[in-house]
Amino acid sequence: MSEKKNVSKAKKKAPAKENKSFFGKAVAFIKRLPATIAAPFKNTWRELKKVTWPTRQNLLQYTLIVLVFMTFMGVVIGLFDLGATKLITAIPVK
């Protein structure tokens, strides 16, 4: 019995696509346009609802860590630059 159902489903043809004119396709495109434009924004909003946001205290801690790290790296890069400048100026030019 189940084989008959599978065979009968396989014999059924997919519905034929309508042969739309250019005008029909253009109208369909214009009708879908607002939904097409809004879809990424809706998806983004759904994903943002799933986010676990940090607490105010965590946010301040993370910000402080980033600022300290950036200051440290600025000092390190500045020292490398100062050392490279002294090294270049120490080389005699012929």
C-alpha positions as a printed Julia matrix, in Angstrom:
94×3 Matrix{Float64}:
  0.0    0.0     0.0
  2.75   2.45    0.91
  4.5    1.71   -2.39
  1.38   2.73   -4.27
  1.32   6.05   -2.43
  4.96   6.71   -3.25
  4.42   5.82   -6.9
  1.32   7.97   -7.18
  3.17  10.92   -5.62
  6.06  10.46   -8.0
  3.71  10.45  -11.01
  2.18  13.76  -10.01
  3.69  16.62  -11.91
  4.78  19.84  -10.32
  2.42  22.71  -11.09
  3.45  24.51  -14.23
  4.95  27.92  -13.67
  3.02  30.8   -15.08
  4.64  32.42  -18.04
  4.5   35.98  -16.78
  5.19  38.91  -19.0
  7.8   41.49  -18.18
  5.12  43.75  -16.76
  3.81  40.97  -14.5
  7.31  40.23  -13.24
  7.94  43.93  -12.59
  4.72  44.27  -10.6
  5.55  41.15   -8.58
  9.04  42.52   -7.88
  7.63  45.85   -6.68
  5.14  44.05   -4.42
  7.94  41.95   -2.86
 10.37  44.87   -2.53
  9.28  46.2     0.91
  9.39  42.71    2.44
 12.76  42.06    0.82
 14.19  45.28    2.23
 12.7   44.73    5.7
 13.81  41.08    6.08
 17.46  41.73    7.08
 16.38  44.31    9.67
 13.82  41.91   11.16
 16.42  39.14   11.32
 18.91  41.48   12.99
 16.31  42.53   15.55
 15.52  38.87   16.33
 19.21  38.1    16.83
 19.73  41.14   19.07
 16.93  39.91   21.33
 18.95  36.7    21.87
 22.11  38.54   22.94
 23.17  38.37   26.58
 24.2   41.94   27.27
 26.9   42.67   29.89
 25.94  44.38   33.11
 26.95  48.0    33.67
 29.74  46.92   36.02
 31.13  44.4    33.51
 30.94  46.97   30.73
 32.94  49.49   32.78
 35.52  46.84   33.67
 35.94  45.75   30.05
 36.21  49.39   28.93
 38.87  50.08   31.54
 40.84  46.99   30.49
 40.74  48.08   26.84
 41.86  51.63   27.68
 44.74  50.39   29.84
 45.83  47.96   27.13
 45.68  50.64   24.43
 47.73  53.03   26.59
 50.3   50.3    27.25
 50.55  49.45   23.55
 50.86  53.16   22.68
 53.8   53.46   25.05
 55.45  50.31   23.67
 55.03  51.42   20.05
 56.24  54.92   20.97
 59.38  53.47   22.55
 60.02  51.31   19.48
 59.58  54.37   17.27
 61.9   56.44   19.46
 64.51  53.64   19.4
 64.25  53.27   15.62
 64.59  57.04   15.18
 67.72  57.13   17.38
 69.14  54.15   15.48
 68.56  55.78   12.09
 70.03  59.11   13.18
 73.1   57.33   14.61
 73.96  55.85   11.21
 76.4   58.21    9.43
 75.34  59.42    5.97
 78.12  59.39    3.34
